[in-house]
């Protein structure tokens, strides 16, 4: 937390950090970041063909890689599998939330439809008499 620049970035996917800054934020060597990019573990944005720009989301992913390798002793092949599974879980959670919201909307619309039909029911019954 705190009042550092990272906290003030509205969109965590906005590419803002040069590789030197990203490496420093993650306590890694820039070469390590380049290697992770070659392996496909991280995908910084490229500006004018040569400069990589990292987002806050990239920094979080790099720190996650660091926790897995340094703290938990996972090798890079394992890291790749774990990150892939975490990405899939996140996508599925988003899909589930979307479906849940759609279902709630449909139920709400149906309830309103039933209530409006109920309000007109006595009038129809009276007319038929």
URSUL-V768445 format. One record per residue. N is the residue number from 1. RES is the residue in one small letter. PHI is phi in whole degrees, -180 to 180 (999 if undefined). BURIAL is I if it has 24 or more other ideal C-beta (glycine too) atoms within 12 Angstrom, else O. Layout:
n = <N & N>
res = <RES & RES>
phi = <PHI & PHI>
burial = <BURIAL & BURIAL>
This chain:
n = <1 & 2 & 3 & 4 & 5 & 6 & 7 & 8 & 9 & 10 & 11 & 12 & 13 & 14 & 15 & 16 & 17 & 18 & 19 & 20 & 21 & 22 & 23 & 24 & 25 & 26 & 27 & 28 & 29 & 30 & 31 & 32 & 33 & 34 & 35 & 36 & 37 & 38 & 39 & 40 & 41 & 42 & 43 & 44 & 45 & 46 & 47 & 48 & 49 & 50 & 51 & 52 & 53 & 54 & 55 & 56 & 57 & 58 & 59 & 60 & 61 & 62 & 63 & 64 & 65 & 66 & 67 & 68 & 69 & 70 & 71 & 72 & 73 & 74 & 75 & 76 & 77 & 78 & 79 & 80 & 81 & 82 & 83 & 84 & 85 & 86 & 87 & 88 & 89 & 90 & 91 & 92 & 93 & 94 & 95 & 96 & 97 & 98 & 99 & 100 & 101 & 102 & 103 & 104 & 105 & 106 & 107 & 108 & 109 & 110 & 111 & 112 & 113 & 114 & 115 & 116 & 117 & 118 & 119 & 120 & 121 & 122 & 123 & 124 & 125 & 126 & 127 & 128 & 129>
res = <x & x & x & x & x & x & x & x & x & x & x & x & x & x & x & x & x & x & x & x & x & x & x & x & x & x & x & x & x & x & x & x & x & x & x & x & x & x & x & x & x & x & x & x & x & x & x & x & x & x & x & x & x & x & x & x & x & x & x & x & x & x & x & x & x & x & x & x & x & x & x & x & x & x & x & x & x & x & x & x & x & x & x & x & x & x & x & x & x & x & x & x & x & x & x & x & x & x & x & x & x & x & x & x & x & x & x & x & x & x & x & x & x & x & x & x & x & x & x & x & x & x & x & x & x & x & x & x & x>
phi = <999 & 102 & -114 & -77 & -58 & -57 & -73 & -91 & -75 & -67 & -101 & -71 & -99 & -73 & -74 & -132 & -100 & -70 & -57 & -64 & -71 & -58 & -61 & -66 & -61 & -101 & 55 & -131 & -85 & -52 & -59 & -63 & -63 & -65 & -64 & -61 & -67 & -59 & -77 & 85 & -74 & -143 & -130 & -68 & -77 & -103 & -115 & 37 & 66 & -109 & -79 & -92 & -121 & -104 & -97 & -62 & -63 & -63 & -61 & -62 & -66 & -62 & -66 & -66 & -59 & -62 & -60 & -65 & -81 & -74 & -85 & -106 & 71 & -80 & -80 & -66 & -65 & -66 & -59 & -59 & -64 & -62 & -64 & -62 & -65 & -62 & -62 & -64 & -60 & -62 & -62 & -65 & -62 & -64 & -61 & -62 & -62 & -63 & -62 & -61 & -64 & -64 & -63 & -59 & -62 & -64 & -62 & -60 & -63 & -66 & -60 & -63 & -63 & -63 & -63 & -70 & -66 & -65 & -68 & -87 & -58 & -57 & -61 & -64 & -63 & -63 & -62 & -74 & -77>
burial = <O & O & O & O & O & I & O & O & O & O & O & O & O & O & I & I & I & O & I & O & I & I & I & O & I & I & O & I & O & I & O & I & I & O & O & I & I & O & O & O & I & I & O & I & O & O & O & O & O & O & O & I & I & I & I & I & I & I & I & I & I & I & I & I & I & I & O & I & I & O & O & O & O & O & O & O & O & O & I & O & O & O & I & O & O & O & O & O & O & O & O & O & O & O & O & O & O & O & O & O & O & O & O & O & O & O & O & O & O & O & O & O & O & O & O & O & O & O & O & O & O & O & O & O & O & O & O & O & O>
